[in-house]
Amino acid sequence: MWNRRPIIALLFAILLLAPFLGKTAFDQVSISKEKIAAEKELLSSFSEMGYTEMLLDDCVIEFSRILENDPHDRVERKYKRHINLESLDALSATRVYQVGQSAAYGSIFAFSVPYNDKYSDTIDKIRDFNFYVKVQFPGIRWPFEFTQEFLEIEELLKENFPQLQEINYWSSDIKNIQYTQIFERVDFTYSSEIELNRFRASLINYSRLYSCT
């Protein structure tokens, strides 16, 4: 006679384990929804602060801004920022603070994020490069005031930082000439403390969900 006890025991075990069998899949769906919500919040914050051309690619984010132009020269000025969140130290340790006043915008606020310890060699290299530029090109305000020497500096920068996508940089476009700026830390500034705190919170949440920092 056919013994049904093993089958019954197996069915009973499946019933007991059923709540746990789907747990991983459920968690993945839940995390995916959280990521989508975090992306929307970060993109919304970028837009509120006047940024355009936003790109979120896991731990790499990019965003652009068109600068206010002099109506007499009719030249569009804009910049793009490229940030590798994996290169940064803990975002949660940052704080928004006032850095100064602007005639156009009033109070200016900021928060700064250093590179993490894994990028100590990169920091030294950036520091050395910026010092070299000041020595070799005295009298110019690189990277804050455009001059023809920027083209030569741009070539030197690309030679010394062939893996530029792995770090953080500004790419400015003035008079259809592009040049790159690199700094020892990543600074975010804005005229509204409330909006900058919102951006900081959305960036922390996005970075956490993607395990960037």
GIMOBEL-V143259 format. One record per backbone hydrogen bond with DSSP energy under -0.5 kcal/mol. CO is the residue of the C=O (numbers start at 0). NH is the residue of the N-H. If there is no record, write none. Layout:
BEGIN
co:CO nh:NH
co:CO nh:NH
END
This chain:
BEGIN
co:1 nh:3
co:3 nh:7
co:4 nh:8
co:5 nh:9
co:6 nh:10
co:7 nh:11
co:8 nh:12
co:9 nh:13
co:10 nh:14
co:11 nh:15
co:12 nh:16
co:13 nh:17
co:16 nh:19
co:16 nh:20
co:17 nh:21
co:19 nh:22
co:21 nh:25
co:22 nh:26
co:23 nh:27
co:24 nh:28
co:25 nh:29
co:26 nh:30
co:27 nh:31
co:28 nh:32
co:29 nh:33
co:30 nh:34
co:31 nh:35
co:32 nh:36
co:33 nh:37
co:34 nh:38
co:35 nh:39
co:36 nh:40
co:37 nh:41
co:38 nh:42
co:39 nh:43
co:40 nh:44
co:41 nh:45
co:42 nh:46
co:43 nh:47
co:44 nh:48
co:45 nh:50
co:46 nh:49
co:51 nh:63
co:54 nh:56
co:54 nh:61
co:56 nh:59
co:58 nh:60
co:58 nh:84
co:59 nh:56
co:60 nh:82
co:61 nh:54
co:62 nh:80
co:63 nh:51
co:64 nh:66
co:64 nh:78
co:68 nh:70
co:69 nh:72
co:69 nh:73
co:73 nh:75
co:75 nh:174
co:76 nh:66
co:77 nh:172
co:78 nh:64
co:79 nh:170
co:80 nh:62
co:81 nh:168
co:82 nh:60
co:82 nh:84
co:83 nh:86
co:84 nh:87
co:86 nh:115
co:89 nh:92
co:90 nh:93
co:96 nh:109
co:99 nh:107
co:101 nh:105
co:105 nh:101
co:107 nh:98
co:107 nh:99
co:108 nh:189
co:109 nh:96
co:110 nh:187
co:112 nh:185
co:113 nh:88
co:115 nh:118
co:116 nh:119
co:118 nh:122
co:119 nh:123
co:120 nh:124
co:121 nh:125
co:122 nh:126
co:123 nh:127
co:124 nh:128
co:125 nh:129
co:126 nh:130
co:127 nh:131
co:128 nh:132
co:129 nh:133
co:130 nh:134
co:131 nh:135
co:132 nh:136
co:134 nh:137
co:136 nh:139
co:139 nh:141
co:140 nh:143
co:140 nh:144
co:146 nh:149
co:147 nh:150
co:147 nh:151
co:148 nh:152
co:149 nh:153
co:150 nh:154
co:151 nh:155
co:152 nh:156
co:153 nh:157
co:154 nh:158
co:155 nh:159
co:156 nh:160
co:160 nh:163
co:162 nh:165
co:163 nh:166
co:168 nh:81
co:169 nh:171
co:169 nh:180
co:170 nh:79
co:171 nh:178
co:172 nh:77
co:173 nh:176
co:175 nh:177
co:176 nh:173
co:178 nh:171
co:180 nh:169
co:183 nh:114
co:184 nh:186
co:185 nh:112
co:187 nh:110
co:189 nh:108
co:190 nh:192
co:191 nh:195
co:192 nh:196
co:193 nh:197
co:194 nh:198
co:195 nh:199
co:196 nh:200
co:197 nh:201
co:198 nh:202
co:199 nh:203
co:200 nh:204
co:201 nh:205
co:202 nh:206
co:203 nh:207
co:204 nh:208
co:205 nh:209
co:206 nh:211
co:206 nh:212
co:207 nh:210
END
